[in-house]
Amino acid sequence: MARLIFTPTTSPVTLSSSLLDDPLVNLSTVNVTGTGVDAIDGTTAGTWIIVNDGVIQSAGGRGISLAGSGQVTNGLFGAASIAGSIAGVGIYGTGSVTNWGRISGRYGVVLGLGGSVTNGSGGSIAASKFGVRIEHAAGTLVNAGSITATPAGGDPLAYAVALIAGGTVTNTGNIAGSENGVVIQGGRGRARRPRRPQEYSELIPQIRRRIF
């Protein structure tokens, strides 16, 4: 049963029942404050699906934090943003993130147990430390938008993409970090720019089918 957010709220949203909270669809604004307070928190009770076509923001924590596995889609039908002072999106099990809007934070997207990130044309992931960081299992990144990491707070090192346990990067957009654009370590990895730009556009219908 879908849970819908269609009026603004300044209270954190907790996902704890796979029957009542999954999928979660945000069509409004979730804007929270407080140190360590996440805008949306998913427990380990389910593998959560979150679709955001509004604004999700945390001034002192993560925009979206899932303790287990999950899937986040941002901006499927229009302008949308996810922001957090710690991370825009943190999925600490296996994760999948598809972005056509804007995601920002010290860490843009963090996947704690491998997974995939697709950043579509017009999509933006901006961070001050890691734009996309995928660890503890192989990661896959497909980028046709912008992924940037610009240092702040006295730390001179920022990385746009870091695949800590290996993986693949396919880029037809812009990836830029103050220290490195792409770092792949801890396993086999490959970064490539397709010869045909339309290769990415051919993936879009497949991505949309998987979401719905």
C-alpha positions as CSV (number, residue, x, y, z in Angstrom):
1,M,0.0,0.0,0.0
2,A,1.5,3.3,-1.1
3,R,2.2,6.1,1.4
4,L,1.7,9.5,-0.1
5,I,3.1,12.9,1.2
6,F,1.1,15.7,-0.4
7,T,1.3,18.4,2.2
8,P,4.4,20.1,3.6
9,T,5.9,18.7,6.8
10,T,8.8,19.7,9.1
11,S,8.7,16.3,11.0
12,P,10.9,13.4,10.1
13,V,9.2,10.6,8.2
14,T,9.9,7.0,9.4
15,L,9.3,3.9,7.3
16,S,8.7,0.9,9.5
17,S,5.9,-1.1,7.9
18,S,6.3,-2.7,4.5
19,L,2.5,-2.9,4.3
20,L,1.8,0.7,5.1
21,D,4.9,2.6,4.0
22,D,6.0,1.0,0.8
23,P,6.3,2.6,-1.7
24,L,6.7,6.1,-0.4
25,V,5.8,8.9,-2.8
26,N,6.6,12.5,-2.0
27,L,4.8,15.2,-3.9
28,S,5.4,18.0,-1.4
29,T,8.1,19.2,0.9
30,V,9.8,17.4,3.8
31,N,12.1,19.9,5.5
32,V,13.6,19.0,8.9
33,T,16.2,20.5,11.2
34,G,18.3,19.3,14.1
35,T,21.7,17.7,14.4
36,G,21.7,14.1,13.1
37,V,18.0,14.3,12.1
38,D,17.2,12.7,8.8
39,A,14.2,13.8,6.7
40,I,13.3,10.2,5.8
41,D,14.4,7.2,7.7
42,G,13.9,3.6,6.6
43,T,14.3,0.8,9.1
44,T,15.6,-2.7,8.3
45,A,11.9,-3.9,8.2
46,G,11.7,-3.7,4.4
47,T,13.4,-3.1,1.1
48,W,12.0,0.4,0.5
49,I,10.9,2.1,-2.7
50,I,10.9,5.9,-2.6
51,V,9.7,8.2,-5.4
52,N,10.4,11.9,-4.9
53,D,8.8,14.5,-7.1
54,G,9.0,17.2,-4.4
55,V,11.6,18.5,-2.0
56,I,13.3,16.4,0.7
57,Q,15.8,18.3,2.9
58,S,17.6,17.8,6.2
59,A,19.7,20.7,7.6
60,G,21.5,18.4,10.1
61,G,21.4,14.9,8.7
62,R,20.6,12.9,5.6
63,G,17.8,13.7,3.1
64,I,17.0,9.9,2.8
65,S,18.6,7.3,5.0
66,L,17.7,3.6,4.6
67,A,19.3,1.2,7.1
68,G,18.8,-1.7,4.8
69,S,18.3,-2.0,1.0
70,G,16.1,0.1,-1.2
71,Q,15.5,2.0,-4.3
72,V,15.2,5.8,-4.7
73,T,13.9,7.6,-7.8
74,N,14.2,11.4,-7.9
75,G,12.5,13.7,-10.4
76,L,10.8,11.2,-12.6
77,F,8.0,13.5,-13.5
78,G,9.4,17.0,-12.8
79,A,11.8,19.1,-10.9
80,A,12.8,17.5,-7.5
81,S,15.5,17.7,-5.0
82,I,17.0,15.7,-2.1
83,A,19.5,17.4,0.2
84,G,21.2,16.7,3.5
85,S,24.2,18.2,5.3
86,I,25.6,14.7,5.8
87,A,24.3,13.0,2.7
88,G,21.6,13.5,0.1
89,V,20.8,9.8,-0.1
90,G,22.3,7.0,2.1
91,I,21.3,3.4,1.5
92,Y,23.3,1.1,3.8
93,G,22.3,-2.2,2.2
94,T,22.2,-2.8,-1.5
95,G,20.8,0.2,-3.2
96,S,19.6,1.6,-6.5
97,V,19.3,5.4,-7.2
98,T,17.9,6.9,-10.3
99,N,18.1,10.7,-10.6
100,W,16.7,13.3,-13.0
101,G,16.6,16.1,-10.4
102,R,19.1,17.3,-7.9
103,I,20.8,15.5,-5.1
104,S,23.3,17.2,-2.8
105,G,25.2,16.9,0.5
106,R,28.7,16.3,1.9
107,Y,28.1,12.9,0.3
108,G,25.7,13.1,-2.6
109,V,24.8,9.3,-2.8
110,V,26.2,6.6,-0.6
111,L,25.5,2.9,-1.2
112,G,26.8,0.7,1.7
113,L,26.6,-2.7,0.1
114,G,27.0,-2.2,-3.6
115,G,24.3,-1.3,-6.2
116,S,23.7,1.1,-9.0
117,V,23.3,4.8,-9.6
118,T,21.8,6.3,-12.8
119,N,22.1,10.0,-13.2
120,G,20.0,11.1,-16.2
121,S,20.4,13.9,-18.6
122,G,19.7,17.1,-16.7
123,G,20.3,15.3,-13.4
124,S,22.7,16.8,-10.9
125,I,24.6,15.2,-8.0
126,A,26.7,17.7,-6.1
127,A,28.8,17.1,-3.0
128,S,31.7,18.5,-1.0
129,K,33.4,15.2,-0.3
130,F,32.0,12.3,-2.5
131,G,29.5,12.8,-5.2
132,V,28.8,9.0,-5.5
133,R,30.4,6.5,-3.2
134,I,29.6,2.8,-3.5
135,E,31.3,0.4,-1.1
136,H,31.6,-3.2,0.3
137,A,30.4,-4.6,-3.1
138,A,30.7,-3.7,-6.7
139,G,28.9,-0.7,-8.0
140,T,27.6,0.5,-11.4
141,L,27.3,4.1,-12.4
142,V,25.6,5.4,-15.6
143,N,25.9,9.2,-16.0
144,A,24.4,11.5,-18.6
145,G,24.1,14.5,-16.3
146,S,26.5,16.2,-13.9
147,I,28.3,14.7,-10.9
148,T,30.6,17.1,-9.1
149,A,32.6,17.3,-5.9
150,T,33.8,20.7,-4.7
151,P,35.6,20.7,-1.3
152,A,34.4,22.8,1.6
153,G,35.3,23.3,5.3
154,G,39.0,23.2,4.9
155,D,39.2,19.6,3.4
156,P,41.0,20.0,0.0
157,L,40.1,16.5,-1.3
158,A,36.9,15.8,-3.0
159,Y,36.0,12.9,-5.3
160,A,33.1,12.9,-7.8
161,V,32.8,9.1,-8.0
162,A,34.4,6.4,-5.8
163,L,33.7,2.7,-6.3
164,I,35.5,1.2,-3.3
165,A,34.9,-2.5,-4.2
166,G,35.2,-2.2,-8.0
167,G,32.6,-1.8,-10.6
168,T,31.9,0.1,-13.9
169,V,31.3,3.7,-14.8
170,T,29.7,4.7,-18.1
171,N,29.8,8.4,-18.7
172,T,28.2,10.6,-21.4
173,G,27.9,13.7,-19.2
174,N,30.2,15.6,-16.8
175,I,32.1,14.1,-13.9
176,A,34.5,16.3,-12.0
177,G,36.2,16.3,-8.6
178,S,38.9,18.5,-7.1
179,E,41.1,15.4,-6.4
180,N,39.7,12.8,-8.8
181,G,36.8,12.5,-11.1
182,V,36.6,8.7,-10.8
183,V,38.3,6.3,-8.4
184,I,37.8,2.6,-8.7
185,Q,39.6,0.4,-6.2
186,G,39.4,-2.8,-4.2
187,G,38.2,-4.9,-7.2
188,R,38.0,-5.1,-10.9
189,G,36.8,-1.9,-12.5
190,R,36.1,-0.2,-15.8
191,A,35.3,3.4,-16.8
192,R,34.2,4.2,-20.3
193,R,32.5,6.8,-22.5
194,P,30.2,5.1,-25.1
195,R,30.8,5.8,-28.7
196,R,27.1,6.4,-29.3
197,P,25.5,9.0,-27.0
198,Q,22.1,7.4,-27.6
199,E,23.2,4.3,-25.7
200,Y,22.1,6.1,-22.5
201,S,18.7,7.2,-23.9
202,E,18.0,3.6,-24.9
203,L,18.2,2.7,-21.2
204,I,15.5,5.1,-20.0
205,P,12.5,3.0,-21.0
206,Q,14.0,0.0,-19.2
207,I,14.7,2.1,-16.1
208,R,11.1,3.4,-16.0
209,R,9.7,-0.1,-16.4
210,R,11.8,-1.4,-13.4
211,I,10.5,1.4,-11.2
212,F,6.8,0.9,-12.0
